[in-house]
């Protein structure tokens, strides 16, 4: 006979539950373009830092529409070119 006593069952530590991380800023700096309308559309991208991922699409689509509208307006009213004023 051995003197060994049976070991008591080991208590397992409770499994840690990890909550998904909430929205966090990416820290991407937006540099001004010099075009106020374009800068206003790009500034909307800062809203993404405070939205869950499923809210990003609406903002991206809105910014995309706004930027396309700005580009379209440039095509409709092209800026005069300095070299077109030759005599």
MDAnalysis code that builds the backbone (N, CA, C; Angstrom):
import MDAnalysis as mda
import numpy as np

u = mda.Universe.empty(261, n_residues=87, atom_resindex=np.repeat(np.arange(87), 3), trajectory=True)
u.add_TopologyAttr("name", ["N", "CA", "C"] * 87)
u.add_TopologyAttr("resid", np.arange(1, 88))
u.add_TopologyAttr("resname", ["UNK", "UNK", "UNK", "UNK", "UNK", "UNK", "UNK", "UNK", "UNK", "UNK", "UNK", "UNK", "UNK", "UNK", "UNK", "UNK", "UNK", "UNK", "UNK", "UNK", "UNK", "UNK", "UNK", "UNK", "UNK", "UNK", "UNK", "UNK", "UNK", "UNK", "UNK", "UNK", "UNK", "UNK", "UNK", "UNK", "UNK", "UNK", "UNK", "UNK", "UNK", "UNK", "UNK", "UNK", "UNK", "UNK", "UNK", "UNK", "UNK", "UNK", "UNK", "UNK", "UNK", "UNK", "UNK", "UNK", "UNK", "UNK", "UNK", "UNK", "UNK", "UNK", "UNK", "UNK", "UNK", "UNK", "UNK", "UNK", "UNK", "UNK", "UNK", "UNK", "UNK", "UNK", "UNK", "UNK", "UNK", "UNK", "UNK", "UNK", "UNK", "UNK", "UNK", "UNK", "UNK", "UNK", "UNK"])
u.atoms.positions = np.array([
    [0.833, -1.180, 0.000],
    [0.000, 0.000, 0.000],
    [0.875, 1.240, 0.000],
    [0.437, 2.235, -0.716],
    [1.242, 3.453, -0.759],
    [0.634, 4.486, 0.173],
    [1.471, 5.397, 0.578],
    [1.011, 6.463, 1.475],
    [0.437, 7.657, 0.703],
    [0.411, 7.573, -0.586],
    [-0.064, 8.701, -1.400],
    [-1.562, 8.870, -1.213],
    [-1.949, 10.077, -1.007],
    [-3.373, 10.377, -0.885],
    [-3.868, 10.883, -2.238],
    [-5.078, 10.560, -2.580],
    [-5.578, 11.048, -3.873],
    [-5.642, 12.565, -3.873],
    [-5.263, 13.115, -5.023],
    [-5.267, 14.581, -5.142],
    [-6.695, 15.086, -5.282],
    [-6.935, 16.211, -4.659],
    [-8.244, 16.849, -4.785],
    [-8.364, 17.402, -6.200],
    [-9.525, 17.346, -6.770],
    [-9.686, 17.897, -8.122],
    [-9.305, 19.379, -8.137],
    [-8.577, 19.760, -9.182],
    [-8.152, 21.155, -9.333],
    [-9.341, 22.017, -9.729],
    [-9.485, 23.118, -9.041],
    [-10.531, 24.046, -9.427],
    [-10.028, 24.857, -10.608],
    [-10.842, 24.956, -11.611],
    [-10.456, 25.733, -12.773],
    [-10.881, 27.178, -12.579],
    [-10.001, 28.046, -13.016],
    [-10.316, 29.473, -12.939],
    [-11.466, 29.744, -13.909],
    [-12.334, 30.626, -13.538],
    [-13.446, 30.934, -14.451],
    [-12.891, 31.498, -15.768],
    [-13.485, 31.085, -16.854],
    [-13.042, 31.569, -18.163],
    [-13.319, 33.064, -18.249],
    [-12.318, 33.786, -18.721],
    [-12.481, 35.229, -18.864],
    [-13.302, 35.499, -20.117],
    [-14.247, 36.366, -19.971],
    [-15.019, 36.755, -21.146],
    [-14.486, 38.104, -21.604],
    [-14.266, 38.206, -22.885],
    [-13.747, 39.451, -23.450],
    [-14.846, 40.104, -24.266],
    [-15.164, 41.304, -23.866],
    [-16.136, 42.081, -24.613],
    [-15.434, 42.639, -25.850],
    [-16.145, 42.723, -26.952],
    [-15.512, 43.326, -28.124],
    [-15.166, 44.779, -27.838],
    [-14.047, 45.192, -28.373],
    [-13.617, 46.576, -28.173],
    [-14.572, 47.507, -28.910],
    [-14.824, 48.629, -28.309],
    [-15.681, 49.624, -28.948],
    [-14.905, 50.394, -29.994],
    [-15.554, 51.329, -30.649],
    [-14.875, 52.130, -31.652],
    [-13.710, 52.884, -31.024],
    [-12.612, 52.951, -31.744],
    [-11.438, 53.668, -31.263],
    [-10.833, 54.457, -32.417],
    [-10.400, 55.685, -32.158],
    [-9.798, 56.493, -33.216],
    [-8.566, 55.812, -33.797],
    [-8.409, 55.933, -35.116],
    [-7.235, 55.363, -35.776],
    [-6.040, 56.304, -35.693],
    [-6.304, 57.561, -35.408],
    [-5.215, 58.520, -35.296],
    [-4.683, 58.982, -36.648],
    [-5.509, 58.891, -37.683],
    [-5.093, 59.336, -39.007],
    [-5.394, 60.820, -39.133],
    [-4.377, 61.602, -39.397],
    [-4.559, 63.046, -39.527],
    [-5.007, 63.387, -40.936],
    [-5.989, 64.272, -41.031],
    [-6.445, 64.755, -42.326],
    [-5.792, 66.102, -42.585],
    [-5.139, 66.209, -43.714],
    [-4.501, 67.471, -44.063],
    [-5.441, 68.269, -44.959],
    [-5.556, 69.565, -44.717],
    [-6.436, 70.391, -45.546],
    [-5.981, 70.378, -47.004],
    [-6.958, 70.384, -47.909],
    [-6.652, 70.375, -49.335],
    [-6.566, 71.788, -49.893],
    [-7.131, 72.751, -49.159],
    [-7.190, 74.110, -49.667],
    [-8.502, 74.404, -50.371],
    [-9.349, 73.409, -50.518],
    [-10.675, 73.570, -51.111],
    [-11.683, 73.358, -49.985],
    [-12.310, 74.429, -49.498],
    [-13.203, 74.315, -48.339],
    [-14.296, 73.254, -48.486],
    [-14.890, 73.133, -49.658],
    [-15.964, 72.144, -49.832],
    [-15.421, 70.725, -49.714],
    [-14.266, 70.481, -50.297],
    [-13.644, 69.148, -50.215],
    [-13.248, 68.860, -48.769],
    [-12.660, 69.858, -48.117],
    [-12.253, 69.669, -46.715],
    [-13.446, 69.366, -45.818],
    [-14.596, 69.977, -46.100],
    [-15.794, 69.717, -45.299],
    [-16.248, 68.265, -45.465],
    [-16.199, 67.754, -46.677],
    [-16.580, 66.356, -46.901],
    [-15.594, 65.416, -46.203],
    [-14.317, 65.699, -46.331],
    [-13.314, 64.834, -45.703],
    [-13.403, 64.882, -44.177],
    [-13.798, 66.024, -43.631],
    [-13.925, 66.148, -42.173],
    [-14.975, 65.183, -41.630],
    [-15.949, 64.830, -42.465],
    [-16.973, 63.859, -42.019],
    [-16.363, 62.513, -41.686],
    [-15.208, 62.207, -42.268],
    [-14.575, 60.917, -41.984],
    [-14.185, 60.791, -40.511],
    [-14.025, 61.913, -39.817],
    [-13.698, 61.875, -38.388],
    [-14.835, 61.242, -37.587],
    [-16.064, 61.268, -38.133],
    [-17.203, 60.648, -37.442],
    [-16.998, 59.146, -37.291],
    [-16.210, 58.559, -38.188],
    [-16.011, 57.112, -38.154],
    [-15.345, 56.658, -36.859],
    [-14.563, 57.548, -36.248],
    [-13.882, 57.199, -34.997],
    [-14.863, 56.899, -33.872],
    [-16.092, 57.354, -34.018],
    [-17.070, 57.199, -32.940],
    [-18.222, 56.269, -33.306],
    [-18.111, 55.630, -34.459],
    [-19.182, 54.744, -34.916],
    [-18.716, 53.297, -34.944],
    [-19.619, 52.371, -34.666],
    [-19.267, 50.963, -34.873],
    [-19.119, 50.707, -36.374],
    [-18.461, 49.642, -36.731],
    [-18.151, 49.351, -38.133],
    [-19.395, 49.314, -39.011],
    [-20.520, 48.851, -38.475],
    [-21.713, 48.770, -39.320],
    [-22.294, 50.147, -39.645],
    [-21.789, 51.201, -39.049],
    [-22.227, 52.553, -39.372],
    [-21.305, 53.267, -40.344],
    [-20.201, 52.636, -40.708],
    [-19.228, 53.288, -41.582],
    [-19.727, 53.465, -43.013],
    [-20.431, 52.482, -43.528],
    [-20.834, 52.512, -44.931],
    [-21.621, 53.768, -45.275],
    [-22.555, 54.146, -44.428],
    [-23.370, 55.335, -44.700],
    [-22.496, 56.583, -44.814],
    [-21.521, 56.723, -43.922],
    [-20.636, 57.892, -43.959],
    [-19.770, 57.852, -45.212],
    [-19.177, 56.679, -45.514],
    [-18.343, 56.565, -46.716],
    [-19.129, 56.927, -47.972],
    [-20.353, 56.433, -48.076],
    [-21.162, 56.718, -49.260],
    [-21.504, 58.197, -49.352],
    [-21.808, 58.824, -48.228],
    [-22.136, 60.240, -48.230],
    [-20.928, 61.080, -48.635],
    [-19.768, 60.758, -48.082],
    [-18.542, 61.491, -48.433],
    [-18.227, 61.279, -49.917],
    [-18.376, 60.053, -50.389],
    [-18.110, 59.761, -51.793],
    [-19.030, 60.572, -52.714],
    [-20.328, 60.619, -52.375],
    [-21.273, 61.415, -53.173],
    [-20.861, 62.889, -53.198],
    [-20.492, 63.409, -52.037],
    [-20.102, 64.818, -51.954],
    [-18.855, 65.122, -52.765],
    [-17.864, 64.236, -52.692],
    [-16.634, 64.453, -53.452],
    [-16.883, 64.343, -54.957],
    [-17.731, 63.394, -55.348],
    [-18.079, 63.273, -56.782],
    [-18.780, 64.537, -57.263],
    [-19.662, 65.088, -56.444],
    [-20.370, 66.312, -56.821],
    [-19.377, 67.466, -57.003],
    [-18.392, 67.540, -56.125],
    [-17.372, 68.590, -56.254],
    [-16.586, 68.421, -57.549],
    [-16.197, 67.199, -57.875],
    [-15.465, 66.955, -59.121],
    [-16.326, 67.275, -60.334],
    [-17.589, 66.910, -60.275],
    [-18.503, 67.197, -61.378],
    [-18.635, 68.697, -61.586],
    [-18.697, 69.451, -60.502],
    [-18.825, 70.912, -60.630],
    [-17.567, 71.510, -61.254],
    [-16.417, 70.919, -61.032],
    [-15.194, 71.405, -61.673],
    [-15.252, 71.203, -63.186],
    [-15.824, 70.079, -63.606],
    [-15.963, 69.822, -65.034],
    [-16.936, 70.794, -65.677],
    [-17.957, 71.201, -64.947],
    [-18.971, 72.109, -65.481],
    [-18.443, 73.537, -65.582],
    [-17.539, 73.901, -64.689],
    [-16.982, 75.266, -64.656],
    [-15.465, 75.176, -64.537],
    [-14.790, 74.837, -65.639],
    [-13.328, 74.701, -65.531],
    [-12.664, 76.038, -65.203],
    [-11.623, 75.954, -64.432],
    [-10.874, 77.152, -64.062],
    [-10.111, 77.663, -65.292],
    [-10.045, 78.978, -65.449],
    [-9.292, 79.515, -66.586],
    [-7.811, 79.167, -66.461],
    [-7.212, 78.899, -67.581],
    [-5.790, 78.564, -67.586],
    [-5.007, 79.824, -67.924],
    [-3.946, 80.064, -67.213],
    [-3.183, 81.312, -67.423],
    [-2.612, 81.396, -68.841],
    [-2.306, 80.305, -69.451],
    [-1.694, 80.351, -70.779],
    [-2.716, 80.494, -71.895],
    [-4.012, 80.530, -71.591],
    [-5.045, 80.737, -72.611],
    [-5.193, 82.216, -72.988],
    [-4.508, 83.094, -72.293],
    [-4.638, 84.527, -72.530],
    [-3.513, 85.051, -73.437],
    [-3.150, 84.293, -74.428],
    [-2.080, 84.753, -75.331],
    [-2.637, 85.787, -76.300],
    [-1.786, 86.715, -76.678],
    [-2.231, 87.704, -77.657],
    [-1.617, 87.457, -79.000],
])
